[in-house]
Amino acid sequence: MTVLVVEDDPNVLAFVDRMLTYGGHTVLAAEDPDDARFVLTEHGGPIDVLLCDIVLPGANGLDFARAIKKDNPTVKIVFMTGLIHQSPKVLRSGLGPVLHKPFTAAELLKVIGDA
């Protein structure tokens, strides 16, 4: 699967990139929605999963995910957050599950595999 990961914490982004690559996935990594749009353009192909932080600098991960879903209706979405109080709002959107930080490699690979 091709997974677009949008995460502003470079340590979390590197961890997710390594674990998903180890799990056999193609990873497109971005630090924010603007970077993600650039990465998508450069990639030039479809993505299977968007793994997106809910809270990003100057942006809202939920809004970004809605925009990606509008342009790519078949993309699966998984959110991640360290702010558990953000989860109910995101879950109500119906766009996808929420992975709570900190998470393990096994939890990450399971939620992406389930997507």
C-alpha positions in Angstrom: 0.0 0.0 0.0 1.0 3.6 -0.6 0.6 5.6 2.6 0.8 9.4 2.9 1.9 10.3 6.4 1.3 13.9 7.6 3.0 14.5 11.0 4.7 17.6 12.3 6.9 15.9 14.9 10.0 14.7 13.1 10.6 11.9 15.5 7.1 10.5 15.1 7.3 11.0 11.4 10.7 9.1 11.2 9.3 6.3 13.4 6.2 5.9 11.3 8.1 6.0 8.1 10.5 3.3 9.3 7.8 1.0 10.6 5.6 1.2 7.6 8.5 0.7 5.2 9.5 -2.3 7.3 5.9 -3.5 7.0 6.2 -3.4 3.2 4.4 -0.2 2.5 5.5 2.7 0.3 5.6 5.8 2.5 5.2 9.4 1.3 6.2 11.6 4.3 5.1 15.2 4.9 5.4 17.6 7.8 2.2 19.6 7.1 -0.6 19.8 4.5 1.3 22.1 2.2 4.2 19.7 2.1 1.8 16.8 1.7 0.2 18.5 -1.4 3.7 18.9 -2.9 4.6 15.3 -2.1 1.4 14.1 -3.7 2.1 16.1 -6.8 5.6 14.8 -7.0 4.4 11.2 -6.5 1.9 11.6 -9.3 0.0 8.5 -8.5 -2.8 7.4 -6.1 -2.4 6.8 -2.4 -4.2 4.0 -0.6 -4.1 5.4 3.0 -3.8 8.9 4.5 -2.3 8.7 8.0 -2.7 12.2 9.4 -2.1 13.9 12.7 -5.2 15.8 13.9 -3.4 18.9 15.1 -0.9 20.4 12.7 0.9 23.8 12.8 -1.6 26.3 11.2 -3.8 23.5 10.0 -6.5 21.0 11.0 -5.8 17.4 10.1 -9.6 16.7 9.9 -10.1 19.5 7.4 -7.1 18.3 5.4 -8.4 14.7 5.4 -11.8 15.9 4.1 -10.1 17.7 1.2 -8.0 14.6 0.3 -11.1 12.4 0.5 -13.0 14.8 -1.8 -10.3 14.5 -4.4 -9.6 10.8 -3.8 -12.9 9.1 -2.7 -11.4 5.7 -2.4 -8.5 6.7 0.0 -8.7 5.2 3.5 -8.0 7.6 6.4 -6.4 7.0 9.7 -5.9 9.8 12.2 -3.3 10.0 15.0 -3.1 12.2 18.0 -1.5 12.7 21.4 -4.5 14.8 22.4 -7.2 12.2 23.3 -9.9 14.9 23.7 -9.7 15.4 20.0 -10.7 11.9 19.2 -14.5 12.1 19.7 -14.9 14.9 17.1 -12.8 13.0 14.6 -14.6 9.7 15.2 -18.0 11.5 14.6 -16.7 12.6 11.2 -16.9 9.0 10.1 -13.7 9.4 8.1 -11.6 6.8 9.9 -10.2 5.5 13.2 -7.9 7.3 15.6 -4.5 6.0 16.7 -3.5 7.4 20.0 0.2 8.5 20.6 2.3 7.0 21.8 1.6 3.8 19.8 3.7 0.7 19.1 4.8 -0.5 15.7 2.4 -3.4 16.1 -0.5 -1.0 16.7 0.5 1.1 13.7 0.8 -1.8 11.3 -2.5 -3.3 12.5 -4.5 -0.1 12.0 -2.9 0.5 8.5 -3.5 -3.1 7.6 -7.2 -2.9 8.7 -7.6 0.2 6.6 
